[in-house]
Amino acid sequence: MTDDPQTRPNRLDLGRVFNEVPELYDRVRPGYPDELFADLGTITGMDRTSSVLEVGCGTGQATRTLATLGCSVTAVEPGAGMAALARQRLASFPDVDIDIEGATFEEWDDRGRRFDVLVAAQSWHWVDPSIGWQRAHDVLSPGGWMALLGHVVVRRPGEPEVYAETADLHERFCPGNPDWGHPPLEEEVRTTDEGWGLVDGPGGLFGPTIVRWYPTVQWFDGDGFADHLRSLSLFRRLDRDVREPLLDAISERIRSRMGDRASRRYLSVLRVGQRAE
């Protein structure tokens, strides 16, 4: 998922595209470093007695780690396909409840429940900020914590990078797309260590944020990198007759120019703030 702000109609439409390819999404999207969850537990005091609400659990990638920590997890996922796969992946964890009522977080019925920690992994930018922040505050217990997990694609100077090798292909198949471009440099992203990132902030509903960065990398062959791009909203919203030839060409370029080995470098990020009273 991108972190670009979306209008409400676009946010809903783009959020649904992941439900089209849940197995692919689960296979190619990066997970989160163990250090991130260790820091999350240390900062929030989360332990086996904690109740956790996960907003937009997708196929349950982050949910699995939360479950291994022994927390009671309630996960909200509006996409039936994504939620069904999450339930399958999490069947061995009896304390995880996947809510697949088809409701977004904004519409979800909390039934009066209150939680110690709310976690949104690569999903909060799909929530309407005019509703979501207040709802998050309302469903958290006093002293509860809000945690946003995410990944920012980055590059390092002098390191081979796929877009640099394929920019001409992007322009050939989909010219003038304003979203095409090089990932930001890792050093530049590390300076954005305040607040809640690119999403609209919560005002006074939550205290100051604690921000931690974790460098991670995925390696793909050409076909694998194309599959990864197929899981991204930027490519999924292209017409199929544009997307598939473009991705085939990118895959071939990785094979012919990059030795069939390409990296996707990230800074995984944890942003945590405590509920204000």
C-alpha positions, 0 to 999 in steps of 0.5 A: 500500500502507498502512503499517499493521502487519498480522498474518501472514495478513492481510499475505499476503491483502492483498499478493495484492490488487495482483496482481489489477490489475497494469496499473492499479497500474503506471499510477496509483501514484506513482514516486520522485523522481530525488533519492531515487535520487541520495541512495541511491547517494551514501549506499550507494556503489552503482554499476555494480559493485553487486549489488542485491536488490529485495524485492517489485518489483511492476510494476518501478517502482523497478526501472526506475530501479535498472536505469538506474543500471547495477546488477545487480538481482535482483528478487523478486515473489511475484505472477505478474501483477505479475512478468509486467508487470515483466518486460515493462517491464524487457525492455530491461535485460539485467542485471535478473533477475525471480524469479517462482518465486511465493515470498515473500522469507521463502521465496525461495531465495537460492542462496547469493548475497549482495548489496551493497544490499537495496531494498524500495519500498513493500513491506517492511511485507508481509514478516514482521518476525520472519523478514525482518530476519534474512534481509535481514542474511543475504543482504547482504554485510558492509558492505551496506545496507538501504534502504526506500523509501515514500510517505506521503500528507499534506495541507497546511493550507488546501489542498483535499483529497479526503477532506475533500470526500468524508468523507460519501460514505465513511460513506454507503457503508462506515460506521464503517470505522476506516481512514477519515480525513484524511491527516496534516499534512506538518509532522507527518510530517516529525518522524517522522525516526528508525528504520524507520517504522511497521514493526517494527525490526531490533534490532541487525541494522542500524546507525542509519538515515539518513532523507530526505524528498522532497515529491511530488504527483500530479494527477488528474481525478475518474475518475483519482483513483477509479482510483488508489483502486482500486489501494490495499489499503484499497479493494481489500479492500472488497466490489466492490458497496461499492467501485465505487459509493463510487468512482463517487460520489467521482469525481462529487464531484471533478467537481462540487465540485473542478473535476475536478482533485484532488491526491494529495500525498506525502512520499516517504521513504528510510530507509537503514541499514548491516548490522551485523557 
